[in-house]
Amino acid sequence: MKTSIYTRHRFHPDIIRRAIWMYFRFNLSFRDVEELMLERGVDVTYETIRRWVDKFGSTFAKRIRLRAEPPSPVWHLDEVYTKIDGEMVYLWRAVDNEGTVLDVVVQRRRDTKAALRLLRKLLKNQGIKPTRMVTDRLGSYGAALKLLGIKHLQDVGGRKNNRAECSHVPIRRRERKSQRFRSVMNAQKMLSAYGQIYNLFNHRRHLISRNTLRKFRSQADTEWNLVTAPVCA
């Protein structure tokens, strides 16, 4: 017999799901979510919301990934730096040519070994083989792709990697709202969950009609209700 993931929690599952949805769906802090929940008649502390996000975010993200359609075979890779506890680290990220976040790997280096870690994780987890990998001119990408025997897939030059560079913007907004990440482990866990949930609700609304947007929003809400259910098939 399957047990609910919300067992032994004082608050109703719908309250927990709504708080987590608010945090990941919008650029809100834990204190912002606390205020919004209070306006709805739910008195819950921001620290409790933080624990909910930490506990259930990864579970929801994993469920979304398992149910998601395969990404496009054209992948864009890029890295952006940030500071965590005074130390410079790099967020290695990959998106497809539709803007879907494939993966995020937080690493302290910007070398071939770091690029290899990202590429191996992508090739293992995405379930499809890429037909093209668009990167910037960082030499680590070429060296890593050569070691994997897929150097011929690399596409470099000009503004071809704008897709990956523009996809950093939501992450930067989340980082500022969180007042920076507290640790590498915390950043990796949060960004991995954030990427999958972002994919679910990212409709690229400026490219579609209003009727299509309504349809996509309805589908996303239905999917969210399924992946956050107490017991998921």
C-alpha positions as CSV (number, residue, x, y, z in Angstrom):
1,M,0.0,0.0,0.0
2,K,1.4,3.4,-1.1
3,T,1.8,6.1,1.6
4,S,1.1,9.8,1.0
5,I,4.2,12.0,0.7
6,Y,2.4,14.5,2.9
7,T,2.0,12.0,5.8
8,R,2.8,13.5,9.3
9,H,2.5,17.1,8.1
10,R,0.1,19.3,10.1
11,F,-1.1,21.4,7.1
12,H,-3.4,20.0,4.5
13,P,-1.7,18.8,1.3
14,D,-3.5,21.5,-0.8
15,I,-1.9,24.2,1.3
16,I,1.6,22.7,0.9
17,R,1.1,22.3,-2.8
18,R,-0.1,25.9,-3.2
19,A,2.8,27.4,-1.2
20,I,5.3,25.5,-3.3
21,W,3.6,26.4,-6.5
22,M,3.7,30.1,-5.6
23,Y,7.4,30.0,-4.8
24,F,8.5,28.2,-8.0
25,R,5.9,29.7,-10.3
26,F,6.6,33.4,-9.5
27,N,9.7,35.4,-8.5
28,L,8.8,35.4,-4.8
29,S,10.8,35.0,-1.6
30,F,9.7,32.7,1.2
31,R,8.5,35.8,3.2
32,D,6.5,36.9,0.1
33,V,4.8,33.5,0.0
34,E,4.2,33.7,3.8
35,E,2.4,37.1,3.3
36,L,0.3,35.7,0.4
37,M,-0.7,32.6,2.4
38,L,-1.7,34.8,5.3
39,E,-3.9,36.9,3.1
40,R,-5.7,33.7,2.2
41,G,-6.2,32.9,5.9
42,V,-3.3,30.4,6.3
43,D,-0.9,31.3,9.1
44,V,2.4,29.5,8.2
45,T,5.9,30.8,8.7
46,Y,8.4,31.4,5.9
47,E,10.8,28.8,7.5
48,T,8.1,26.1,7.2
49,I,7.6,27.1,3.6
50,R,11.4,26.8,3.1
51,R,11.3,23.3,4.5
52,W,8.4,22.3,2.2
53,V,10.3,23.6,-0.9
54,D,13.4,21.8,0.2
55,K,11.6,18.5,0.9
56,F,9.1,18.4,-2.0
57,G,10.7,20.5,-4.8
58,S,13.0,17.7,-5.9
59,T,10.2,15.1,-5.8
60,F,7.9,17.2,-7.9
61,A,10.7,18.0,-10.4
62,K,11.6,14.3,-10.8
63,R,7.9,13.5,-11.5
64,I,7.7,16.2,-14.1
65,R,10.9,15.0,-15.8
66,L,9.6,11.4,-16.0
67,R,6.3,12.5,-17.6
68,A,7.8,15.1,-19.9
69,E,8.1,14.7,-23.7
70,P,11.6,14.2,-25.1
71,P,13.4,17.5,-25.7
72,S,14.6,18.8,-29.1
73,P,17.9,17.2,-30.4
74,V,19.5,20.6,-30.8
75,W,21.1,21.6,-27.5
76,H,22.6,24.9,-26.4
77,L,25.3,24.8,-23.7
78,D,26.6,27.8,-21.7
79,E,27.9,28.7,-18.3
80,V,27.5,31.7,-16.0
81,Y,29.4,32.6,-12.9
82,T,28.0,33.4,-9.5
83,K,29.3,33.7,-5.9
84,I,28.3,31.3,-3.2
85,D,29.6,32.1,0.3
86,G,32.2,34.4,-1.2
87,E,33.5,31.7,-3.6
88,M,33.3,32.0,-7.4
89,V,31.4,29.1,-8.9
90,Y,29.9,28.3,-12.3
91,L,26.4,27.3,-13.3
92,W,26.8,25.0,-16.3
93,R,23.4,24.9,-18.1
94,A,21.9,23.3,-21.1
95,V,18.7,24.1,-22.9
96,D,17.2,22.9,-26.2
97,N,16.3,25.2,-29.1
98,E,12.8,25.6,-27.7
99,G,14.1,27.0,-24.4
100,T,13.4,23.9,-22.4
101,V,15.9,23.6,-19.5
102,L,17.7,20.2,-19.9
103,D,20.0,20.3,-16.8
104,V,22.0,22.5,-14.5
105,V,25.3,21.5,-12.9
106,V,26.9,23.8,-10.3
107,Q,30.7,23.4,-10.4
108,R,33.7,25.2,-9.0
109,R,35.8,24.9,-12.2
110,R,35.4,26.0,-15.8
111,D,37.6,23.3,-17.4
112,T,37.4,20.2,-19.5
113,K,36.5,18.0,-16.5
114,A,33.6,20.3,-15.6
115,A,32.3,20.3,-19.2
116,L,32.6,16.5,-19.3
117,R,30.5,16.2,-16.2
118,L,27.7,18.2,-17.8
119,L,27.8,16.4,-21.1
120,R,27.8,12.9,-19.6
121,K,24.9,13.8,-17.4
122,L,23.0,15.1,-20.4
123,L,23.7,12.1,-22.6
124,K,22.7,9.8,-19.8
125,N,19.4,11.5,-18.7
126,Q,17.8,13.0,-21.8
127,G,16.8,9.8,-23.5
128,I,17.7,11.0,-27.0
129,K,20.9,11.6,-29.0
130,P,21.7,15.2,-29.9
131,T,22.1,16.2,-33.5
132,R,23.8,19.5,-32.8
133,M,25.4,21.1,-29.7
134,V,25.7,24.9,-29.8
135,T,28.4,26.3,-27.6
136,D,30.4,29.5,-27.1
137,R,34.2,29.5,-27.9
138,L,35.3,28.1,-24.5
139,G,37.9,25.5,-25.3
140,S,36.6,23.1,-22.6
141,Y,33.6,22.2,-24.7
142,G,35.6,21.2,-27.7
143,A,38.0,19.2,-25.6
144,A,35.2,17.4,-23.7
145,L,33.3,16.7,-26.9
146,K,36.4,15.3,-28.5
147,L,37.0,12.9,-25.6
148,L,33.4,11.7,-26.0
149,G,33.8,11.2,-29.7
150,I,31.1,13.7,-30.7
151,K,33.2,16.7,-31.6
152,H,31.5,16.8,-35.0
153,L,28.2,17.8,-33.3
154,Q,29.7,21.1,-32.0
155,D,28.4,24.3,-33.5
156,V,30.3,27.5,-32.6
157,G,30.3,31.1,-33.6
158,G,28.4,34.4,-33.9
159,R,25.2,34.7,-32.0
160,K,24.2,31.1,-32.3
161,N,24.2,30.6,-28.6
162,N,21.8,33.4,-27.7
163,R,19.2,30.9,-26.7
164,A,21.3,29.6,-23.8
165,E,22.5,33.1,-22.8
166,C,19.0,34.5,-22.6
167,S,17.9,31.5,-20.6
168,H,20.1,32.6,-17.7
169,V,17.8,35.6,-17.0
170,P,15.1,33.7,-14.9
171,I,17.9,32.1,-12.9
172,R,19.5,35.5,-12.2
173,R,16.1,36.8,-11.0
174,R,15.7,33.9,-8.7
175,E,19.2,34.3,-7.3
176,R,18.6,38.0,-6.5
177,K,15.3,37.3,-4.8
178,S,16.9,34.6,-2.7
179,Q,19.7,37.0,-1.8
180,R,22.2,34.6,-3.3
181,F,22.6,30.9,-2.8
182,R,23.8,29.6,0.6
183,S,25.9,26.7,-0.5
184,V,26.8,24.7,-3.7
185,M,24.6,21.8,-2.5
186,N,21.7,24.1,-1.9
187,A,22.1,25.8,-5.3
188,Q,22.3,22.5,-7.1
189,K,19.2,21.1,-5.4
190,M,17.1,24.3,-5.9
191,L,18.1,25.0,-9.5
192,S,17.5,21.4,-10.6
193,A,14.0,21.6,-9.2
194,Y,13.4,25.1,-10.5
195,G,14.4,24.1,-14.1
196,Q,11.9,21.3,-14.4
197,I,9.0,23.4,-12.9
198,Y,10.0,26.3,-15.1
199,N,9.6,24.1,-18.1
200,L,6.1,23.1,-17.1
201,F,4.8,26.7,-17.0
202,N,7.0,28.3,-19.7
203,H,4.6,28.8,-22.6
204,R,6.5,31.5,-24.6
205,R,3.3,33.5,-24.6
206,H,4.5,36.1,-27.1
207,L,4.6,33.4,-29.9
208,I,1.2,31.9,-29.5
209,S,-2.5,33.0,-29.7
210,R,-4.6,33.7,-26.7
211,N,-6.7,30.6,-27.2
212,T,-3.6,28.4,-27.4
213,L,-2.2,30.0,-24.3
214,R,-5.4,29.2,-22.4
215,K,-5.0,25.6,-23.5
216,F,-1.4,25.3,-22.5
217,R,-2.1,26.9,-19.1
218,S,-4.9,24.4,-18.5
219,Q,-2.6,21.5,-19.5
220,A,0.1,22.8,-17.2
221,D,-2.3,23.1,-14.2
222,T,-3.6,19.6,-14.8
223,E,0.0,18.3,-14.9
224,W,0.9,20.1,-11.8
225,N,-2.1,18.6,-9.9
226,L,-0.9,15.2,-11.1
227,V,2.7,15.4,-10.1
228,T,1.9,17.0,-6.7
229,A,-0.7,14.4,-5.8
230,P,-0.2,12.6,-2.5
231,V,0.5,9.4,-4.3
232,C,1.7,9.5,-7.9
233,A,1.3,6.5,-10.2
